[in-house]
Each structure stands twice: as structure tokens, then as C-alpha cells.
Amino acid sequence: MFTIEHDFDATVITLIDEADPGTGPLNEDVVILSFDDRVILEQMSADGDEVVRVTLTMHQLTELRLALNLPEGNYRIEKQG
């Protein structure tokens, strides 16, 4: 399950873990904040005492999207324009 909210300066997507019964503990929700120039992923740490944050530039996000569909190897994505 996920939710999408549009704030003034960001789109906020929340991914909610819905594991099947008996398959193990649920993971904390993942919150994705999408700005014009970056994307931030947040999740509560395993011990629940702090929020872990990862910031990706739009170029890094593009590389991640492409990497999900490529076989093992080294790649360089050439910037256009």
C-alpha cells in the first residue's frame, strides 16, 4: 500500500509495508520526498530512535532507475544537452 500527497514544494509518497501474516515482522514505512532538484528517502531506524535519510540528486535517481533493468556490470550514463 502507498499514499501520495502534494505539498507546496514537494510530492510525498509513503510506502507502507503489508507483509503477509506469519511471514515476519513489518518494516517501517518509507517516506519519499520528491523536490525539483532532489529526492529524499526516509525510514525510521531498526531500533526506532532516529530517522535514517538518503538524498539522491535527479541524476542519481535516473541512474538508479536504469540500473534496476540492467545486468551486472559497470555503466556510465552520458548526460544529454
C-alpha positions as CSV (number, residue, x, y, z in Angstrom):
1,M,0.0,0.0,0.0
2,F,1.2,3.6,-0.6
3,T,-0.1,7.1,-0.3
4,I,0.7,10.2,-2.4
5,E,0.3,13.8,-1.1
6,H,1.2,17.0,-2.9
7,D,2.7,19.7,-0.6
8,F,3.7,23.2,-1.5
9,D,7.3,22.3,-2.6
10,A,7.3,18.5,-2.7
11,T,5.4,15.4,-3.5
12,V,5.4,13.0,-0.6
13,I,5.0,9.2,-1.2
14,T,4.7,6.9,1.7
15,L,5.3,3.1,1.2
16,I,3.5,1.1,3.8
17,D,4.8,-2.5,4.5
18,E,1.9,-5.0,4.4
19,A,3.7,-8.3,4.9
20,D,1.5,-11.5,4.7
21,P,0.5,-12.9,8.1
22,G,3.2,-15.2,9.5
23,T,6.0,-14.0,7.2
24,G,7.9,-12.0,9.7
25,P,7.9,-8.5,11.2
26,L,6.8,-5.5,9.3
27,N,9.3,-2.9,8.2
28,E,9.0,0.7,9.0
29,D,7.2,2.9,6.4
30,V,9.4,4.5,3.8
31,V,8.7,8.2,3.1
32,I,9.9,9.6,-0.3
33,L,10.0,13.4,-0.7
34,S,10.4,14.5,-4.3
35,F,11.6,18.0,-4.9
36,D,12.6,19.8,-8.2
37,D,16.3,19.0,-7.7
38,R,16.5,16.0,-5.4
39,V,14.6,13.0,-3.9
40,I,14.9,12.2,-0.2
41,L,14.1,8.7,1.2
42,E,13.4,8.5,5.0
43,Q,12.8,5.5,7.2
44,M,12.9,5.0,11.0
45,S,15.9,3.1,12.1
46,A,15.6,-0.5,13.2
47,D,15.7,0.4,16.9
48,G,13.2,3.2,16.3
49,D,15.3,6.1,17.8
50,E,16.1,8.1,14.7
51,V,15.1,8.7,11.1
52,V,17.6,7.5,8.5
53,R,17.7,9.8,5.5
54,V,19.2,9.3,2.0
55,T,19.3,12.2,-0.5
56,L,19.6,11.5,-4.2
57,T,20.2,14.0,-7.0
58,M,18.0,13.7,-10.0
59,H,20.9,12.3,-12.0
60,Q,21.5,9.6,-9.3
61,L,17.8,8.8,-9.4
62,T,17.9,8.4,-13.2
63,E,20.9,6.1,-12.8
64,L,19.1,4.0,-10.2
65,R,16.0,3.7,-12.4
66,L,18.2,2.5,-15.3
67,A,20.2,0.2,-13.1
68,L,17.1,-1.7,-12.0
69,N,16.8,-3.1,-15.5
70,L,20.4,-3.8,-16.4
71,P,22.6,-6.9,-15.9
72,E,25.6,-7.0,-13.7
73,G,28.4,-4.7,-14.8
74,N,29.8,-1.1,-14.8
75,Y,28.0,1.6,-16.6
76,R,28.3,5.4,-17.2
77,I,25.2,7.3,-18.3
78,E,26.2,10.2,-20.5
79,K,24.4,13.5,-19.7
80,Q,22.5,14.9,-22.7
81,G,22.3,18.6,-23.5
